[in-house]
Amino acid sequence: MRVTILRGISGSGKSTWTKTQAPQAYVVSTDTYFIQPDGSFQFDGSKLKDFHRRAFRDFMEAVFRKEPWIVVDNTNILMAEFAPYVAVAEAYDYQVEILTFACSVETAQARKKLVAEWKVRQKFKELHEETLRFPRYLAEIHRVIPCE
């Protein structure tokens, strides 16, 4: 059993990777809660905290069901955002991998303009700074996926 935690700025290719590389995986994504009945995506920042909690509960339920492969498809910029997923997965004997999607702000913005460019630039900087601070146990299960 394994858990794959995706990290990257908006538009870096996380969801595309999930669709092409992990079609059989159970996917946990906060974005799913922003999808409207007509299929459109409607972001509402006031609901983000609640939706992240819902996604984590969804993840926990998948772990309890012993889903063979769970992909966490969120930005996961900071360790504090994905560390709970790592802790639960390891507590239930899942093999954990962390994939960081290395993508320029320009490429990400050209793909997906849901987030203001200044915010994407800020998150890009935070992503790289946080990755440099990974303790050894996270660095050992971490890989970088180049932007395609």
C-alpha positions in Angstrom: 0.0 0.0 0.0 1.3 3.4 -0.8 0.5 7.1 -0.4 1.8 9.7 -2.9 1.7 13.3 -1.8 1.9 15.8 -4.6 3.4 19.3 -4.1 3.6 22.2 -6.5 2.2 25.6 -7.4 -1.2 25.9 -9.1 -0.7 24.8 -12.8 2.4 22.8 -12.2 0.9 19.6 -13.5 -0.2 17.7 -10.3 -3.7 16.8 -11.4 -2.5 16.0 -15.0 0.1 13.6 -13.5 -2.6 12.0 -11.4 -4.8 11.4 -14.4 -2.1 10.0 -16.5 0.2 8.2 -14.0 -2.2 7.2 -11.3 -5.6 6.5 -12.9 -6.3 3.6 -10.6 -5.4 5.5 -7.4 -7.9 6.9 -4.9 -7.4 10.7 -5.2 -7.8 13.1 -2.3 -8.0 16.7 -3.5 -9.4 19.8 -1.9 -10.2 21.1 -5.4 -13.0 18.6 -5.7 -15.1 20.5 -3.2 -15.0 23.6 -5.3 -16.6 21.8 -8.3 -20.1 23.0 -8.9 -23.0 20.7 -10.0 -22.6 22.0 -13.6 -18.9 20.9 -13.5 -17.4 24.3 -13.3 -14.7 25.2 -10.8 -15.7 28.0 -8.4 -13.0 28.9 -5.8 -14.2 30.4 -2.6 -11.3 31.3 -0.2 -13.7 31.5 2.8 -14.3 27.7 2.4 -10.7 26.7 2.0 -9.9 25.8 5.6 -13.1 23.7 5.9 -12.5 22.0 2.6 -8.9 21.1 3.6 -10.3 19.5 6.8 -12.8 17.6 4.7 -10.1 16.3 2.4 -8.1 15.1 5.3 -11.1 13.2 6.7 -11.6 11.7 3.2 -7.9 10.6 3.3 -8.3 9.1 6.8 -11.4 7.1 5.6 -9.4 5.9 2.6 -6.6 4.7 4.9 -9.1 2.9 7.1 -10.6 1.2 4.0 -7.1 0.2 3.1 -7.1 1.7 -0.3 -4.0 0.3 -2.1 -2.9 3.6 -3.5 -3.9 7.1 -2.3 -2.8 10.2 -4.1 -3.0 13.5 -2.2 -3.4 16.2 -4.9 -3.1 19.5 -3.1 -0.4 22.3 -3.4 1.1 21.1 -0.1 3.7 23.9 -0.1 4.5 23.8 3.6 5.5 20.7 5.7 2.7 21.6 8.1 0.2 21.1 5.3 1.3 17.6 4.4 3.0 16.2 7.5 -0.4 14.9 9.0 -0.8 12.8 5.8 2.7 11.4 6.2 2.1 10.6 9.9 -1.2 8.8 9.3 0.0 6.9 6.3 3.1 5.7 8.1 1.1 4.8 11.2 -1.0 2.5 9.0 2.0 0.9 7.2 1.7 2.8 4.0 4.8 3.4 1.9 5.0 7.2 1.4 6.5 9.2 -1.4 6.5 13.0 -1.9 6.6 14.4 -5.4 7.4 18.0 -6.0 6.5 19.4 -9.4 9.2 21.8 -10.6 7.5 24.3 -12.9 8.2 27.9 -13.6 5.6 30.5 -12.6 5.3 31.5 -16.3 4.5 28.0 -17.4 2.1 27.4 -14.6 0.3 30.7 -15.2 -0.1 29.9 -18.9 -1.7 26.6 -18.0 -4.0 27.7 -15.2 -5.0 31.2 -14.3 -7.1 30.5 -11.2 -4.6 32.2 -8.8 -3.2 35.7 -9.2 0.4 35.8 -10.5 1.8 37.5 -7.5 0.4 34.8 -5.3 1.8 32.0 -7.5 5.2 33.7 -7.3 5.0 33.8 -3.5 4.0 30.1 -3.4 6.8 29.3 -5.8 9.3 30.9 -3.5 7.8 29.2 -0.4 7.8 25.8 -2.1 11.6 26.0 -2.9 12.5 27.4 0.6 10.5 24.7 2.3 11.9 21.9 0.3 15.4 23.0 1.3 14.3 22.7 5.0 13.2 19.1 4.7 14.5 16.9 7.4 16.4 13.7 6.3 13.4 11.4 6.7 11.4 13.6 4.2 14.3 14.1 1.9 14.6 10.3 1.6 11.1 9.9 0.3 11.1 13.0 -1.9 11.5 13.3 -5.6 11.3 16.2 -8.0 9.2 15.8 -11.2 10.3 18.2 -13.9 7.6 20.3 -15.6 6.5 19.0 -19.0 
